[in-house]
């Protein structure tokens, strides 16, 4: 576990101008820690690939440690967790991607590594059609032990969060600003309820205003946190389409509810379906079948004869033990628990399928073969 000093310097590095998540991780990889990056000499920094004069000067001349101390003190006083990408509590689904934040600020009690996580996005100008879809979708998912993520914006986001609170489903809002404010302010009430059963999360520190350029960045976290993303009503351009593109690029399962052909607020969802970037769904059953979330636990009894007479090497046995211990294991969970490269893990899974021991379901989920 990291101490406050490690976190302090990581926060300070995250505040250095023009040093984003990808570059920060590269610097830490070469130097050994955020503290060593900030204490490095210019000559040392210039030896790191991708670091030129301008970036080296930004780091050397940065004076972000004071701001980081203020930030850390605020988190301690306000029961905010600071999640480092180097810590096991960091959302592992998100941490697979190089552009994932180095630091997240989280206030809440939901497990960000829950077995099933769904993100829901859509238009700010939600119609009655969209409202009805959200209410029925979330109500029909109530029996699942699921976490639902959105962006706490007007429209679809707020409707999804409110329905989750009503159904007592954990829900997390990803913010485009610091945790010292709630934007829009109209959502302070729902935000308070979410903290009690779910949470609020952001990569932005205090005194960060909800500027327009923050929200496309925020959207990659909405996409990265989940197993699947559902689009409900959106125009052909805008934040929801950006989030859907992130999810598609991250190899997430993307779904969309279709709308009327001439309805502007359905044009985005229809476009995603038409371009094969999203799968058409009409209800929660479609979603659950595609994600193998409808699998009956009792139907997945281990085929003891198969296991008994098939020899497994150490790596195969390790993977089998993980899959046997859950209803349906997502590939992201295996990446987290098995210390293998994606290529080697894919080979192990393929070999286990050939041996008839596991079955791959849509949504990159694996179960023991019947």
Buried (B, 14 or more C-beta within 10 A) or exposed (E): EBEEEBBBBBBBBBBBEEBEBBBBBBBBEBBEBBBBBBEBEEEBBEEBEEBEEEBBEBBBEBEBBEBBBEBBEBBEEEEBBBBBBBBEBBBBBBBBBEBBBBBBBBBBEBBBBBBBBBBBBBBBBBBEBBBEBBBEBBBBBBEBEBBBBBBBBBBBBBBBBBBBBEBEBBBBBBBBBBBBBBBEEEBEEBBEBBBEBBBBBBBBBBEBEBEEEBBEBBBBBBBBBBBBBBBBBBBBEBBBBBBBBBBBEBEBBBBBBBBEEEBBBBBBBBBBBEEEBBBBBEEBEBBBBBBBBBBEEEEBEBBEEBBEEBEBEEBBEBBBEBBBEBBBBBBBBBBBBBEBEEEEBEEBBEBBBEBEBBBBBEBBBBBBBE
